[in-house]
Amino acid sequence: MPIGRRSLLSLAAAGAGAAALGALPASTAAASPRAAALPRQAPAEPFAVGVREFAWSRDGRPLFTKIFYPAAGTPGGSPVPDAPLADGVFPVAEFSHGMGCNSDCYSSQTHGLAAAGFICPAPSFSDNTNIGSVYGGEWSRDVSEVITQTLALNDAPGDPFAGHIDTAAGVGVAGHSMGGMTTHGLLTNWPDDRIAAAVPIACVDMGNPAGLAANVLFIHGDQDPTCDYGSARAAYEEMPAPKAFLTHVGADHGAYLVPDFPSYPQTENTFLDWFRWSLYGDTAARDRLPGGASSATTTWESDGV
């Protein structure tokens, strides 16, 4: 089901909350050089969406994952289990859910990525109410394992994805709330240098940037009562370019992720075009970003885009 208009995370209930940010160690990992995506046009027409299920694990932590992907067939409707993959080679863009959720909670985002031409693994974190696991890096390390397992399907003999995953473009990561914190964690204290693009949504600052060669887009409501807008702003200021920040003025923790919210189109426009630019090298998508983000209730700023 799609995400509803409700608060998905209470940092206050978790005790230390934002104050714990100052205790997070700085990362000393060095970034590995990675070539930018070769310029090409991202798919212009939407795909049907398929879904596969995987029961992976990491150090005893279950990692049930649904992978949503571009499928052959007529666009629209619900994802079709094990549908034939569409013709083409597609980059990977992962999505991490928030507190109390699972692989299906953010269907507008995960299905949207697949329909736009991305292979989207969406893990269900086994301890989905444990914010301590997020601050301890468990969720970020889980995502890295999911990325590893997903990319490995490209070389798995007989697998439907074999030869159809773009392993050279780098990968995208995104998430909301605790998932947004997980995403920012992958850029800071638990870095993954395969990441070429990241979209932390309603996150808080998880630490000092690790210097990855990634394009980073922050999305946040400036009246978020759950994850402090000021903390996300501090994370943005610390992050090296290329970067951007989409603010939903007057919005709360996640209403702008719901399709009937007035400024949802600005979320969708920027979210998808950020990945089209970063993973397909689609410069037309990059050039659409300021216009796609524009509305009476949004602000857009960028550096190096």
C-alpha positions as CSV (number, residue, x, y, z in Angstrom):
1,M,0.0,0.0,0.0
2,P,1.2,3.5,-0.5
3,I,2.5,5.6,2.3
4,G,-0.2,7.3,4.2
5,R,-0.4,10.8,5.8
6,R,1.0,9.7,9.2
7,S,4.1,10.1,11.2
8,L,6.4,7.1,10.6
9,L,9.0,7.9,13.1
10,S,9.2,9.4,16.6
11,L,12.7,10.3,17.6
12,A,11.5,11.5,20.9
13,A,10.2,8.0,21.7
14,A,13.6,6.6,20.9
15,G,15.2,8.6,23.7
16,A,18.5,10.2,22.6
17,G,17.1,11.3,19.2
18,A,18.9,14.1,17.4
19,A,21.2,14.7,20.4
20,A,22.9,11.4,19.6
21,L,24.1,12.8,16.3
22,G,27.0,14.5,18.0
23,A,28.3,11.2,19.3
24,L,28.6,9.6,15.9
25,P,32.2,9.0,14.8
26,A,33.6,10.7,11.8
27,S,34.3,8.4,8.8
28,T,37.9,8.0,7.7
29,A,37.0,6.0,4.5
30,A,38.4,7.4,1.3
31,A,36.3,7.6,-1.8
32,S,37.2,5.4,-4.8
33,P,37.3,7.1,-8.2
34,R,34.3,6.2,-10.3
35,A,33.5,7.3,-13.8
36,A,30.3,9.3,-14.3
37,A,27.5,7.7,-16.2
38,L,27.9,8.0,-19.9
39,P,25.5,10.5,-21.3
40,R,22.4,8.9,-22.8
41,Q,18.7,9.5,-22.6
42,A,16.7,7.7,-19.9
43,P,13.6,5.9,-21.1
44,A,11.0,8.4,-22.3
45,E,8.0,6.2,-21.9
46,P,6.9,4.3,-18.7
47,F,7.3,0.6,-18.4
48,A,5.0,-2.0,-16.8
49,V,6.3,-3.0,-13.4
50,G,7.4,-6.5,-12.3
51,V,8.4,-7.7,-8.8
52,R,10.6,-10.5,-7.6
53,E,11.2,-11.6,-4.0
54,F,14.4,-12.6,-2.3
55,A,15.2,-14.0,1.2
56,W,18.8,-12.7,1.7
57,S,20.6,-12.2,5.0
58,R,23.6,-10.5,6.5
59,D,25.4,-11.7,9.6
60,G,22.2,-13.4,10.8
61,R,20.0,-10.4,10.0
62,P,17.1,-11.4,7.6
63,L,17.0,-9.2,4.5
64,F,13.7,-10.0,2.8
65,T,13.8,-7.9,-0.3
66,K,11.4,-7.1,-3.1
67,I,12.9,-6.0,-6.4
68,F,10.6,-3.8,-8.5
69,Y,11.8,-3.6,-12.2
70,P,10.8,-2.5,-15.7
71,A,8.7,-5.3,-17.2
72,A,7.4,-6.2,-20.6
73,G,3.7,-5.4,-21.0
74,T,1.3,-2.6,-20.7
75,P,2.2,0.2,-18.3
76,G,-0.1,0.8,-15.3
77,G,-1.7,-1.4,-12.7
78,S,-0.1,-3.4,-9.9
79,P,3.4,-5.0,-10.2
80,V,3.2,-8.4,-11.8
81,P,5.1,-11.1,-9.9
82,D,8.0,-12.6,-11.9
83,A,6.9,-10.7,-15.1
84,P,9.4,-10.9,-18.0
85,L,12.0,-8.1,-17.8
86,A,11.7,-5.4,-20.4
87,D,14.4,-5.2,-23.1
88,G,17.3,-3.1,-22.1
89,V,20.1,-2.6,-19.5
90,F,18.9,-0.8,-16.4
91,P,20.7,0.9,-13.4
92,V,19.9,0.1,-9.8
93,A,18.2,2.6,-7.5
94,E,17.4,1.2,-4.0
95,F,14.7,2.5,-1.6
96,S,14.7,2.2,2.2
97,H,11.5,2.4,4.2
98,G,10.8,4.2,7.4
99,M,9.8,3.1,10.9
100,G,7.2,0.2,11.1
101,C,7.1,-0.2,7.4
102,N,8.3,-2.8,4.8
103,S,9.0,-3.2,1.1
104,D,5.5,-2.3,0.1
105,C,4.9,0.9,2.1
106,Y,6.4,3.4,-0.4
107,S,4.8,2.1,-3.6
108,S,4.6,5.6,-5.2
109,Q,8.4,5.7,-5.1
110,T,9.4,2.1,-5.7
111,H,6.9,1.5,-8.5
112,G,7.7,4.9,-9.9
113,L,11.4,4.1,-10.1
114,A,10.7,0.8,-11.9
115,A,8.3,2.3,-14.3
116,A,10.9,5.0,-15.1
117,G,13.6,2.4,-16.0
118,F,15.3,1.5,-12.8
119,I,15.8,-1.8,-11.0
120,C,14.6,-1.0,-7.5
121,P,15.5,-3.3,-4.6
122,A,13.4,-2.5,-1.5
123,P,14.5,-4.3,1.6
124,S,12.2,-5.0,4.6
125,F,14.4,-4.3,7.6
126,S,13.8,-7.0,10.2
127,D,14.0,-4.6,13.2
128,N,11.9,-1.9,11.6
129,T,11.1,0.0,14.8
130,N,14.7,-0.1,16.2
131,I,16.2,3.4,15.7
132,G,19.3,2.2,17.5
133,S,20.1,-0.1,14.6
134,V,19.9,2.9,12.3
135,Y,22.3,5.0,14.5
136,G,24.5,1.9,14.8
137,G,24.8,1.5,11.0
138,E,23.0,-1.8,10.8
139,W,20.5,-0.6,8.3
140,S,23.1,1.1,6.2
141,R,25.2,-2.1,6.1
142,D,22.0,-4.0,5.2
143,V,21.5,-1.8,2.2
144,S,25.1,-2.4,1.1
145,E,24.5,-6.1,1.2
146,V,21.2,-5.8,-0.7
147,I,23.1,-3.8,-3.4
148,T,25.8,-6.5,-3.6
149,Q,23.2,-9.3,-4.0
150,T,21.2,-7.3,-6.6
151,L,24.3,-6.5,-8.7
152,A,25.3,-10.2,-8.5
153,L,22.2,-11.2,-10.4
154,N,23.7,-9.6,-13.5
155,D,26.3,-12.5,-13.6
156,A,24.0,-15.3,-12.3
157,P,23.7,-17.9,-15.0
158,G,20.1,-18.4,-16.1
159,D,18.8,-15.5,-13.9
160,P,16.2,-13.3,-15.7
161,F,18.3,-10.2,-14.8
162,A,21.6,-11.6,-16.1
163,G,23.1,-9.1,-18.6
164,H,20.4,-6.6,-17.9
165,I,21.8,-4.6,-14.9
166,D,24.0,-1.6,-15.6
167,T,26.8,-2.4,-13.2
168,A,29.1,0.4,-14.5
169,A,26.9,3.4,-13.8
170,G,27.1,3.1,-10.0
171,V,24.0,2.7,-7.9
172,G,21.3,5.0,-6.4
173,V,20.0,4.9,-2.9
174,A,17.0,6.7,-1.3
175,G,14.8,6.4,1.7
176,H,12.4,8.3,4.0
177,S,12.7,9.0,7.7
178,M,14.7,6.1,9.3
179,G,15.3,5.1,5.7
180,G,16.5,8.6,4.9
181,M,18.9,8.4,7.8
182,T,20.0,5.1,6.5
183,T,20.7,6.7,3.1
184,H,22.6,9.6,4.7
185,G,24.6,7.0,6.7
186,L,25.8,5.4,3.5
187,L,27.3,8.8,2.6
188,T,28.9,9.4,6.0
189,N,29.8,6.8,8.7
190,W,29.1,3.6,6.7
191,P,30.0,4.7,3.2
192,D,29.5,2.6,0.1
193,D,31.6,3.9,-2.8
194,R,29.4,2.3,-5.4
195,I,26.8,5.0,-4.8
196,A,26.5,7.5,-7.6
197,A,23.3,9.2,-6.5
198,A,21.4,9.5,-3.2
199,V,18.1,11.0,-2.1
200,P,17.7,11.2,1.7
201,I,14.1,12.2,2.4
202,A,13.2,13.6,5.8
203,C,16.6,12.6,7.3
204,V,18.7,13.9,10.1
205,D,22.4,14.5,10.0
206,M,24.2,11.1,10.5
207,G,27.8,12.3,10.4
208,N,30.5,13.9,8.4
209,P,30.6,13.3,4.6
210,A,32.9,10.5,3.6
211,G,33.8,12.2,0.3
212,L,32.0,9.9,-2.1
213,A,31.6,10.9,-5.7
214,A,27.8,11.0,-5.4
215,N,25.1,13.5,-6.5
216,V,22.9,14.1,-3.4
217,L,19.4,15.5,-3.3
218,F,17.7,16.2,0.1
219,I,13.9,16.4,0.3
220,H,12.3,17.7,3.4
221,G,9.2,19.5,4.8
222,D,10.2,22.6,6.8
223,Q,7.5,21.9,9.4
224,D,8.6,18.3,10.0
225,P,7.8,17.5,13.7
226,T,9.7,14.2,13.6
227,C,13.0,14.6,11.9
228,D,14.4,18.1,12.4
229,Y,14.5,20.2,9.2
230,G,17.5,22.1,10.6
231,S,19.5,18.9,11.0
232,A,18.9,18.0,7.4
233,R,19.9,21.6,6.4
234,A,23.2,21.1,8.3
235,A,23.8,17.8,6.5
236,Y,23.2,19.6,3.2
237,E,25.6,22.4,4.0
238,E,28.3,19.8,4.9
239,M,27.8,17.7,1.7
240,P,30.2,18.5,-1.2
241,A,28.6,19.3,-4.6
242,P,26.9,18.2,-6.7
243,K,23.9,18.6,-4.4
244,A,20.4,20.1,-4.1
245,F,17.7,20.7,-1.6
246,L,14.0,20.6,-2.2
247,T,12.0,22.1,0.6
248,H,8.2,21.6,0.9
249,V,7.2,24.8,2.6
250,G,4.7,24.2,5.5
251,A,4.8,20.4,5.0
252,D,5.2,17.8,7.7
253,H,7.1,14.6,7.9
254,G,6.0,12.9,4.7
255,A,2.7,14.1,3.2
256,Y,4.6,15.3,0.1
257,L,5.2,11.6,-0.8
258,V,1.5,11.0,-1.2
259,P,0.2,11.4,-4.8
260,D,-2.8,13.6,-3.8
261,F,-0.7,16.1,-1.9
262,P,-0.5,19.5,-3.7
263,S,3.3,19.5,-4.1
264,Y,3.7,15.8,-4.7
265,P,4.4,16.4,-8.4
266,Q,7.5,18.4,-7.4
267,T,8.6,15.4,-5.3
268,E,8.1,13.0,-8.1
269,N,9.7,15.3,-10.8
270,T,12.9,15.9,-8.9
271,F,13.2,12.4,-7.4
272,L,13.0,10.6,-10.8
273,D,15.0,13.2,-12.8
274,W,17.8,13.2,-10.2
275,F,18.3,9.5,-10.8
276,R,17.8,9.8,-14.6
277,W,20.6,12.4,-14.6
278,S,22.9,10.6,-12.1
279,L,22.6,7.0,-13.4
280,Y,21.7,7.4,-17.1
281,G,23.8,10.6,-17.6
282,D,20.6,12.2,-19.0
283,T,21.5,15.9,-19.1
284,A,18.0,16.9,-20.2
285,A,16.7,15.4,-16.9
286,R,19.3,17.5,-15.1
287,D,18.2,20.6,-16.9
288,R,14.5,19.9,-16.0
289,L,15.2,19.9,-12.3
290,P,14.7,23.6,-11.4
291,G,11.4,23.8,-13.3
292,G,10.2,20.4,-12.1
293,A,10.8,21.5,-8.5
294,S,9.0,24.8,-8.8
295,S,5.7,25.6,-7.2
296,A,4.1,28.1,-4.8
297,T,4.9,25.8,-1.9
298,T,8.3,24.6,-2.7
299,T,11.8,26.0,-2.8
300,W,14.8,24.6,-4.8
301,E,18.5,25.3,-4.3
302,S,21.5,23.5,-5.8
303,D,25.2,23.6,-6.0
304,G,27.2,22.2,-8.9
305,V,24.2,20.8,-10.7
